[in-house]
Structures are given as C-alpha cells and as structure tokens.
Amino acid sequence: MRNTRFRHHRIAAITLLAAIIGLTVACGGTGTANSGDNTLTVYSADGLGSWYKTEFAKFTEQTGISVNIVEAGSGEVVSRVQKEQSNPQADLLVTLPPFIQRAAADGLLTESNVDTTAVAPENKDAAGRYVAIVDNTLSFIANPGATPAPSTWDDLLAPRFKDKIQYSTPGQAGDGTAVLLLLQHLKGKQGALDYLARLQTNNVGPSSSTGKLQPKVSNGELLVANGDVQMNLASIRDDGSKFALFFPAMPDGVRTTVALPYVAGITKGAPHSDNARKLLEFLLSRPVQETVGSGALGLTVRTDLGASTPAGNPSPAATLAGVTVWRPDWNVVLADLDADLAAYQKATGS
C-alpha cells in the first residue's frame, strides 16, 4: 500500500512539474523559448509566391524548418500584425514601403541581428529592424486591345479609357500608394491631386490588392492598371497573362518610376523569432540572391551581385532600360502620409 501511495504521489509530482515547465515555455513567448519548434509563419505582400515556393522548400530541406505563408495586400498584412499584437502569429513580415516603415514606427518589428553589410543603405533600416529581400519598381500594364497603346500620363485621361482603368488604392496597397507618391514627385502635391481627380472619371474604383488587377487586364475587363515589374513579369511567365508593361511619360518624354522593394522584418513577440532570423539570413545569402533575377523576376538587393538576365525569361533589368528610378526617403514619406492620403480621398471622393 505504501509503495502504491508513493507511486501515486510521485506521478502527481511529475505531472505537476511537467505542467509548470510547459507553462514556463509557453509564457517565454519569443524566439529562444520556442526555437525548438520546426516551423515559422510569414505574412507577405503578394507577388513572390512562385519564388517563395522554390526557396522555402530549399530552406526546409537544409534546416528542417517548415514555412507557413500568408499572402495579402501590403497594408493588409501589416494591419493583421497590428491586430494580433496581444497574441502574435507572424514571425516574419514582408511588405512594401512605406508600410514596412510604418510597422517599424508602430513598434511591430524588432532588431533582426542579421548581417546586412552586402545591402545598400537605402534598402535597409539603420536600426536593423528591416531589410529589402527583392528590389522592385512600380509599373503599369496595358491590354493588347488598348490601341493605340498608352504611353504618357495624359493618355490615361482619354475618354476611350472610361471605366477601363483601375489602380490599387493608396494607403491600402503599396503599388497604389506608389502611384500617388510618384505623381507628387513629378507634378507636385497639388498637381498630383488635380491629375488623380481627373483620372477618376476613367477609374473603375478602389482595390486593396494590386495583384487582383492583373487577370482583369489580361482578359480585357480592364485596359490599364498599375502593378510592379516583378509581379507583372512573373504573371506573364507563370500565368500566361496577356498584357504589356509600360511606364507613363511626362510631356518631355521622360519616363520615371519609383523603387518598391519587398522588405522583411522580424515581428515583435514572434513565437519563432530564431527561425525567422534563420530564414531572413537564408533569403539574403548570396546563393538565394543569385536566384532573384531568374526565379522572382526581381532585382537582387546585394551590391556584390550584378543584375541577372537569364535566357528565355523576361528581364527586369531590360524592362527598366531607359527609365529613371526614383528612390524616396521613406521616412519623410511616412511623416506626411496620413495628410497626403486624406487629401487624396478628398480630391477623388474615394
């Protein structure tokens, strides 16, 4: 009887100890305590799906860590991280500027401690909270039925494009925000608002995701939409999309676009921050960055690698030939963004 009672007490003690240990691990919460979990979750702006599939498979094979991916609009993924602050689900956030800068300013990101010395200063945060993984730029796409093909900003105001143009919504989508910023750069803030108010006659309406506009242009439901070089070229290659990329020119013929890199940061309170750090190091590594041109159809962020122009693939570098790429100070953009978006909404009635 005594042995039986002892065994019962011992089992109870072991059970209690296990519960305490389990509670301690669960409350540890970030990174190290959960580093043994062979998984992580990435919240990403859409557009890199095909490249992710290939490179994440390599990462899993090398490390044993599986990657869960959630893709949505640039602003939507940040909003989701914001809403989940009390119970973080994402480990790595990938989105476009200025949304990544807003995430950092709102305290949603933590210092990654990843070596970014091969990345140019304009493509990373001085405080180490985020770094670009694929360089990219704004573009526009036109259906073959848009004849003559539009080539200038003024062309997009033509009556023939009534209800046949759509651009993603500034403040919700990174590419849409870039349209507003680029027009401000080219025409001044009031000139940009005046132009977009006139364009509203042809604009179908708001869209929170730029990626959803591609099939509409391809099938002729729309004749023109905004996009970005990486996503548009990938859609042509992977989906057989029927549209052409172009960069609207000013009256003097100069074509200008704005840099829109995919930028990654480890989220504050990430349940698997160690694994997220390993993935970020992997994505910035030389072997993976060498695949950006052929795999992602973007531009490498490493300064020690040249642009990749693989045979048989559309080339982002060739697509951008003769186009001026403007790189804003995104922190300055962020400081004025709320006021600029309010002015945009008032000017367009959206």
BELPE-V757595 format. One record per pair of residues at least 4 apart in sequence whose ideal C-beta (glycine too) atoms are under 6 Angstrom apart, sorted by the first residue. I is the first residue (numbers start at 1). J is the second residue. D is the distance in Angstrom with one decimal. If there is no record, write none. Layout:
# BELPE-V757595
i:I j:J d:D
i:I j:J d:D
This chain:
# BELPE-V757595
i:25 j:33 d:5.4
i:28 j:33 d:2.8
i:30 j:269 d:5.4
i:30 j:273 d:5.4
i:31 j:273 d:3.2
i:31 j:274 d:4.8
i:34 j:271 d:5.4
i:34 j:272 d:5.5
i:35 j:274 d:4.0
i:37 j:272 d:5.6
i:38 j:64 d:5.2
i:38 j:65 d:5.1
i:39 j:66 d:4.9
i:40 j:67 d:6.0
i:40 j:91 d:4.2
i:40 j:272 d:4.3
i:40 j:275 d:4.1
i:40 j:276 d:5.3
i:41 j:68 d:4.5
i:41 j:89 d:6.0
i:41 j:90 d:5.3
i:41 j:91 d:5.3
i:42 j:69 d:5.0
i:42 j:92 d:4.7
i:43 j:70 d:5.0
i:43 j:77 d:4.3
i:43 j:90 d:4.2
i:43 j:93 d:5.3
i:44 j:71 d:5.3
i:44 j:94 d:3.9
i:45 j:74 d:4.3
i:45 j:95 d:4.6
i:45 j:96 d:5.6
i:46 j:71 d:4.4
i:46 j:211 d:4.5
i:47 j:231 d:3.8
i:48 j:52 d:5.2
i:48 j:296 d:5.9
i:50 j:238 d:5.5
i:51 j:55 d:5.9
i:51 j:295 d:4.6
i:51 j:296 d:3.8
i:52 j:56 d:5.3
i:52 j:69 d:6.0
i:54 j:295 d:5.9
i:55 j:288 d:5.8
i:56 j:67 d:4.3
i:59 j:63 d:5.9
i:59 j:282 d:5.1
i:60 j:66 d:5.4
i:65 j:275 d:5.1
i:72 j:76 d:4.1
i:72 j:77 d:5.1
i:73 j:173 d:5.0
i:73 j:208 d:4.8
i:73 j:209 d:4.4
i:74 j:95 d:4.7
i:74 j:96 d:4.5
i:74 j:99 d:4.9
i:74 j:173 d:5.6
i:74 j:174 d:3.5
i:75 j:99 d:5.6
i:75 j:172 d:4.6
i:77 j:95 d:5.5
i:78 j:95 d:5.7
i:78 j:99 d:4.9
i:78 j:103 d:5.0
i:81 j:90 d:5.4
i:81 j:93 d:5.7
i:81 j:108 d:5.3
i:81 j:267 d:5.7
i:84 j:88 d:5.7
i:84 j:89 d:5.2
i:88 j:267 d:5.9
i:88 j:269 d:4.1
i:90 j:267 d:5.1
i:91 j:270 d:4.1
i:91 j:272 d:4.7
i:91 j:276 d:3.9
i:92 j:264 d:5.8
i:92 j:266 d:6.0
i:92 j:276 d:4.4
i:93 j:265 d:5.4
i:93 j:267 d:5.4
i:94 j:262 d:5.6
i:94 j:264 d:4.6
i:95 j:99 d:4.6
i:95 j:100 d:5.2
i:96 j:174 d:2.9
i:96 j:260 d:5.3
i:97 j:101 d:5.9
i:97 j:330 d:4.5
i:98 j:102 d:6.0
i:98 j:330 d:4.9
i:98 j:333 d:4.9
i:98 j:334 d:4.7
i:98 j:337 d:6.0
i:100 j:130 d:5.0
i:100 j:263 d:4.2
i:101 j:330 d:4.9
i:101 j:334 d:4.7
i:102 j:334 d:5.9
i:103 j:108 d:4.3
i:103 j:109 d:5.5
i:104 j:109 d:4.9
i:104 j:129 d:4.6
i:108 j:268 d:5.7
i:109 j:129 d:4.3
i:109 j:265 d:3.9
i:110 j:266 d:5.5
i:110 j:268 d:4.8
i:111 j:128 d:4.4
i:111 j:129 d:5.9
i:112 j:128 d:5.8
i:112 j:266 d:5.0
i:112 j:280 d:5.9
i:114 j:280 d:5.1
i:114 j:281 d:5.3
i:116 j:124 d:5.0
i:116 j:131 d:4.8
i:118 j:302 d:4.5
i:118 j:303 d:6.0
i:118 j:304 d:5.5
i:119 j:123 d:5.1
i:119 j:124 d:4.9
i:119 j:131 d:5.7
i:119 j:301 d:5.1
i:120 j:303 d:5.4
i:122 j:327 d:5.4
i:123 j:132 d:3.9
i:123 j:261 d:5.9
i:123 j:301 d:5.2
i:124 j:131 d:4.2
i:125 j:129 d:4.7
i:125 j:130 d:4.7
i:129 j:265 d:5.3
i:130 j:263 d:5.1
i:130 j:265 d:3.7
i:132 j:261 d:3.8
i:132 j:263 d:4.9
i:132 j:301 d:4.5
i:133 j:262 d:5.5
i:133 j:264 d:5.0
i:133 j:283 d:4.8
i:134 j:262 d:4.4
i:134 j:292 d:5.6
i:134 j:296 d:5.3
i:134 j:298 d:3.9
i:135 j:261 d:4.8
i:135 j:299 d:3.8
i:135 j:301 d:5.2
i:136 j:228 d:5.3
i:136 j:229 d:6.0
i:136 j:230 d:4.4
i:136 j:260 d:5.0
i:136 j:261 d:5.5
i:136 j:298 d:5.1
i:137 j:229 d:5.2
i:137 j:257 d:4.6
i:137 j:259 d:5.6
i:137 j:260 d:5.7
i:137 j:325 d:5.7
i:138 j:178 d:4.4
i:138 j:228 d:5.7
i:138 j:257 d:4.9
i:138 j:258 d:4.9
i:138 j:260 d:5.5
i:139 j:227 d:5.3
i:139 j:228 d:5.7
i:139 j:229 d:4.8
i:139 j:232 d:5.6
i:139 j:245 d:4.9
i:140 j:226 d:5.5
i:140 j:246 d:5.4
i:141 j:217 d:5.2
i:141 j:225 d:5.6
i:141 j:227 d:5.1
i:141 j:232 d:5.5
i:141 j:243 d:4.2
i:141 j:245 d:5.8
i:142 j:146 d:4.6
i:142 j:149 d:5.6
i:142 j:150 d:5.9
i:142 j:224 d:5.2
i:142 j:244 d:5.5
i:142 j:246 d:6.0
i:143 j:217 d:5.2
i:143 j:220 d:5.3
i:143 j:223 d:4.9
i:143 j:243 d:5.6
i:145 j:220 d:5.6
i:146 j:223 d:4.2
i:150 j:155 d:3.8
i:150 j:156 d:5.8
i:151 j:249 d:6.0
i:152 j:248 d:5.6
i:152 j:249 d:4.8
i:153 j:248 d:4.4
i:157 j:198 d:5.6
i:161 j:165 d:5.0
i:161 j:202 d:4.4
i:161 j:223 d:6.0
i:162 j:202 d:5.2
i:163 j:204 d:5.8
i:164 j:222 d:5.7
i:164 j:223 d:4.0
i:165 j:202 d:4.5
i:165 j:203 d:5.5
i:165 j:224 d:4.7
i:166 j:204 d:4.2
i:166 j:207 d:5.9
i:166 j:213 d:5.7
i:166 j:222 d:5.4
i:166 j:225 d:5.2
i:167 j:176 d:5.7
i:167 j:179 d:5.3
i:167 j:226 d:4.2
i:168 j:173 d:3.5
i:168 j:175 d:5.3
i:168 j:176 d:3.4
i:168 j:207 d:4.8
i:168 j:210 d:4.1
i:169 j:173 d:5.9
i:169 j:176 d:4.9
i:169 j:206 d:4.4
i:170 j:176 d:4.8
i:170 j:177 d:4.7
i:170 j:180 d:4.2
i:170 j:341 d:6.0
i:170 j:344 d:5.5
i:171 j:341 d:4.4
i:172 j:208 d:4.5
i:173 j:210 d:5.1
i:175 j:210 d:4.0
i:175 j:226 d:5.3
i:175 j:228 d:5.4
i:178 j:182 d:5.9
i:178 j:258 d:5.0
i:178 j:260 d:5.4
i:179 j:226 d:5.4
i:180 j:344 d:5.8
i:182 j:258 d:4.6
i:183 j:187 d:5.4
i:183 j:192 d:3.7
i:183 j:195 d:5.8
i:184 j:189 d:5.1
i:184 j:192 d:4.5
i:185 j:326 d:5.8
i:187 j:191 d:3.1
i:187 j:192 d:5.1
i:193 j:343 d:6.0
i:193 j:347 d:4.0
i:196 j:348 d:5.6
i:197 j:347 d:4.7
i:197 j:348 d:5.8
i:199 j:203 d:5.8
i:200 j:348 d:4.9
i:206 j:350 d:5.9
i:210 j:227 d:5.7
i:213 j:225 d:3.9
i:214 j:235 d:4.8
i:214 j:241 d:5.8
i:216 j:221 d:4.3
i:216 j:222 d:4.4
i:217 j:222 d:4.8
i:217 j:225 d:5.0
i:217 j:243 d:4.8
i:218 j:241 d:4.2
i:218 j:242 d:4.8
i:218 j:243 d:5.5
i:227 j:231 d:5.8
i:227 j:232 d:4.4
i:228 j:260 d:5.4
i:229 j:316 d:5.1
i:229 j:319 d:5.6
i:230 j:297 d:5.4
i:230 j:298 d:4.0
i:232 j:245 d:5.4
i:233 j:297 d:4.2
i:233 j:314 d:4.6
i:234 j:238 d:5.5
i:234 j:297 d:4.9
i:235 j:239 d:5.0
i:235 j:241 d:4.3
i:236 j:241 d:5.0
i:245 j:319 d:5.8
i:247 j:255 d:4.2
i:247 j:257 d:5.3
i:247 j:323 d:5.0
i:249 j:253 d:5.3
i:249 j:255 d:4.7
i:250 j:254 d:5.3
i:255 j:323 d:4.8
i:256 j:324 d:4.5
i:256 j:326 d:5.8
i:257 j:323 d:5.5
i:257 j:325 d:5.8
i:258 j:326 d:5.1
i:259 j:325 d:5.6
i:259 j:327 d:4.6
i:264 j:280 d:5.8
i:266 j:270 d:5.6
i:266 j:273 d:5.6
i:266 j:276 d:4.7
i:270 j:276 d:5.5
i:283 j:288 d:5.6
i:289 j:300 d:4.6
i:289 j:302 d:4.7
i:289 j:305 d:5.8
i:291 j:295 d:4.1
i:292 j:296 d:4.9
i:292 j:298 d:5.1
i:292 j:300 d:4.7
i:293 j:308 d:2.5
i:294 j:308 d:5.7
i:294 j:310 d:4.1
i:294 j:313 d:5.9
i:297 j:316 d:5.8
i:299 j:316 d:5.6
i:300 j:305 d:4.6
i:307 j:317 d:4.1
i:309 j:315 d:4.4
i:309 j:317 d:5.7
i:328 j:333 d:5.2
i:336 j:340 d:5.3
i:345 j:350 d:5.6
